[in-house]
């Protein structure tokens, strides 16, 4: 990308990585870490979720687990779950019982964040 290192305070990626081949997604994560000054926020599926759409851009090409991100010092929180329930029921249950927030392995989706410079995080708010 034509940006200088540490050009952005924050970089956010929402439901993108699972649509890319894993090697490409890992390179993108590295680029994000080079470009962000303060934090990176990633939202992706937990494990493989077969996309119901056959559109080439919507096909899931990779899958991710919380340990993929925690190994790179990201903090992961679950969203929508538990996964053994149908997704619609799990979605509504997540509001009543946010258990998957603390146990992202059992959720459908996860949000992962990495603070790159804790001294500058307060300046964003």
C-alpha positions as CSV (number, residue, x, y, z in Angstrom):
1,X,0.0,0.0,0.0
2,X,1.3,3.5,-0.7
3,X,1.3,4.6,2.9
4,X,4.1,5.4,5.2
5,X,4.8,3.2,8.3
6,X,2.6,4.2,11.2
7,X,0.3,6.4,9.0
8,X,-2.9,5.5,10.9
9,X,-4.0,5.6,14.5
10,X,-6.3,2.6,14.1
11,X,-7.0,0.0,11.5
12,X,-10.3,-1.9,11.5
13,X,-11.1,-5.0,9.5
14,X,-14.6,-6.3,9.7
15,X,-15.4,-9.8,8.2
16,X,-12.7,-9.6,5.6
17,X,-10.0,-12.1,6.5
18,X,-12.1,-15.3,6.1
19,X,-12.7,-14.3,2.5
20,X,-9.0,-14.4,1.7
21,X,-6.5,-17.2,1.4
22,X,-4.7,-17.7,4.7
23,X,-1.3,-16.7,3.4
24,X,-2.6,-13.4,1.9
25,X,-4.6,-12.7,5.1
26,X,-1.5,-13.2,7.2
27,X,0.5,-10.7,5.0
28,X,-2.4,-8.2,5.3
29,X,-2.3,-8.5,9.1
30,X,1.5,-7.8,9.0
31,X,0.9,-4.7,6.9
32,X,-1.8,-3.5,9.3
33,X,0.6,-3.8,12.2
34,X,3.2,-1.8,10.2
35,X,0.7,0.9,9.3
36,X,-1.2,1.3,12.6
37,X,0.2,3.5,15.4
38,X,-2.1,2.7,18.3
39,X,-4.5,-0.2,17.7
40,X,-5.8,-2.8,15.3
41,X,-9.4,-4.2,15.5
42,X,-10.2,-7.4,13.6
43,X,-13.6,-9.1,13.3
44,X,-13.8,-12.6,11.8
45,X,-15.5,-15.9,12.0
46,X,-14.4,-18.6,14.5
47,X,-13.5,-21.7,12.7
48,X,-14.9,-22.4,9.3
49,X,-18.5,-21.3,8.5
50,X,-19.6,-22.3,5.1
51,X,-21.0,-19.3,3.3
52,X,-24.4,-19.9,1.8
53,X,-23.6,-17.6,-1.1
54,X,-21.7,-19.0,-4.1
55,X,-20.5,-15.6,-5.2
56,X,-16.7,-15.7,-5.6
57,X,-16.2,-12.7,-3.3
58,X,-18.4,-14.1,-0.6
59,X,-16.8,-17.5,-0.4
60,X,-14.9,-18.3,2.8
61,X,-11.4,-19.3,1.9
62,X,-9.8,-19.5,5.3
63,X,-10.7,-20.0,8.9
64,X,-9.4,-18.6,12.2
65,X,-9.3,-19.5,15.8
66,X,-8.7,-17.3,18.9
67,X,-5.2,-18.8,19.4
68,X,-4.2,-17.6,15.9
69,X,-4.6,-14.0,17.2
70,X,-3.6,-14.5,20.8
71,X,-0.3,-15.9,19.6
72,X,0.3,-12.4,18.0
73,X,-0.7,-10.6,21.2
74,X,-4.3,-9.9,20.2
75,X,-7.1,-10.0,22.8
76,X,-10.1,-12.0,21.5
77,X,-13.7,-11.8,22.6
78,X,-16.6,-13.9,21.3
79,X,-19.7,-12.6,19.6
80,X,-22.9,-14.5,18.8
81,X,-23.1,-17.9,20.3
82,X,-22.9,-20.5,21.6
83,X,-22.0,-22.2,18.4
84,X,-23.9,-25.4,19.0
85,X,-27.2,-23.5,18.6
86,X,-28.7,-22.3,15.4
87,X,-27.2,-18.9,14.6
88,X,-30.5,-17.0,14.9
89,X,-31.2,-18.4,18.4
90,X,-27.5,-17.9,19.3
91,X,-27.7,-14.3,18.2
92,X,-30.6,-13.5,20.5
93,X,-29.3,-15.5,23.4
94,X,-26.0,-13.6,23.2
95,X,-27.9,-10.5,24.5
96,X,-29.3,-12.3,27.4
97,X,-26.2,-14.4,28.3
98,X,-23.0,-13.0,27.0
99,X,-21.0,-16.1,27.8
100,X,-19.3,-16.3,24.5
101,X,-17.7,-12.9,25.1
102,X,-15.3,-14.5,27.5
103,X,-15.1,-17.9,25.7
104,X,-14.6,-17.0,22.0
105,X,-14.0,-20.6,21.1
106,X,-17.7,-21.4,21.4
107,X,-18.9,-18.4,19.4
108,X,-19.7,-17.9,15.7
109,X,-17.6,-14.7,15.4
110,X,-14.9,-13.0,17.4
111,X,-13.5,-9.5,17.7
112,X,-9.7,-9.3,18.2
113,X,-7.9,-6.2,19.3
114,X,-4.2,-5.4,19.6
115,X,-2.9,-2.3,21.3
116,X,0.3,-1.3,19.7
117,X,1.1,1.8,21.8
118,X,-0.7,1.9,25.2
119,X,0.5,5.5,25.8
120,X,-1.4,6.8,22.8
121,X,-4.6,4.8,23.3
122,X,-6.1,7.5,25.5
123,X,-5.5,10.1,22.8
124,X,-8.1,8.4,20.6
125,X,-10.9,9.0,23.0
